[in-house]
């Protein structure tokens, strides 16, 4: 039986297993964003030196990617829900290759920032497409949550987020910071080949999935959503009284967006359904809190290693390598358990401990202590991302799985943007030890809030209990 015939067959004809041919393009596409996010951590200092730019300017390389992704994930996710995963996946991953080539040839910081914007949009299609395919395969096979595949997807994303600095350090050591952009070209080509070979066309999707794709696309809602999000995020990047007008714009556009979506026949974001889904809203909130700490630590700690601790980019990447190993181990151990509450409590407490350790750093801190700190922070990165992803799969409306997954990523990058603003605030001129201590105090508050929010959410105890 061919792959197409199997997809049409349904669970009663032997197509009961997950189509493992989908796993490679799903994973490769979904890691494009975290690997581009994390590789840059060790490249900010070399890029700043190359263009004579301080950390307060180079941090726009971080913010540009996350701003574009925060907008792009739910928008492209909604398009995936409407038109299916294949076309959007191929368009997005092709844009990644174009953006990589542009970044490698960039003559100045402005063009480099533009390439990061394109990377943000290009990497926004694969993860919603993957979550769409997971739900589609679940309906085709008659199975509930494919916990093992969800764990593999989460592990790949979390691991790439922490392997990225090491890979970035190796690439910079081998040929300069340009290589962290050039590597996107072969990655893009691999995604295009795998996507064309293995992703199902719309006609090959289960009938129940195709039936949910009726309706138009709310372009006006998408534009209003983007306007409100961009203006509020621009304020967060450089919070100051002089920028008060950005908050006014965000408030006005956001109000118009809400009023329109409540009246729209086929809204971009169904606020009536979303507003009635308190558990899913809580998951989005936890995602923001978890990744404020994760990304502020990733970029702030890494910059401090290079400037406050005077390590080279290559050595800083190697110091962070054990972070990836601890994330791999904890995800592998807990990945097949669909219950999420214990993971989130443990993840929050581990983040509190790691942030407290940042207060102890100084210019002569031993390498072995820095490695141990990396191991410690890798554990909550593995736990929190996996738990929130599993919670979303259980809580989201199947008809809007891709756009709901996109909003989860928006929460992730909203946290990253807040983290970028915090890093810029504590490191206005250089990443010194005093700045990293200020960062630690802020992250302690955020991590404690994550623990409190998790303990207060009683609905988490039900997630995964009905698994067979």
Buried (B, 14 or more C-beta within 10 A) or exposed (E): EEBEEBBBBBEEEEBBEBBEBBBBBBBBBBBBBBBBBBBBBBBBBBBBEBBEBEBBBBBBBBBBBBBBBBBBBBBBBBBBBBEBBBBBBBBBBBBBBBBBBBBBEBEEBEEBBBBBBBBBBBBBBBBBBBBBBBBBBBBBBEBBBBBEBBBBBBBBBBBBBBBBBBBBBBBBBEEBBBBBBBBBBEBBBBBBEBBEEBBBEEEBBBEEBBEBBEEEBBEBBBBBBBBBBBBBBBBBBBBEEEBEEBBEBBEEBBEBBBEBBEEBEEBBBBBEEBEEBEBBBBBBBBBBBBBBBBBBBBBBBBBBBBBBBEBBBBBBBBBBBBBBBBBBBBBEEBBEBBBBBBBBBBBBBBBBBBBBBBEEBEEEBEEEEBBEBBBBBBBBBBBBBBBBBBBBBBBBBBBBBBBBBBBBBBBBBBBBBBBBBBBBBBBEEEBBBEBBBBBBEBBBEBBBBBBEBBEEBEBBEBBBEEBE
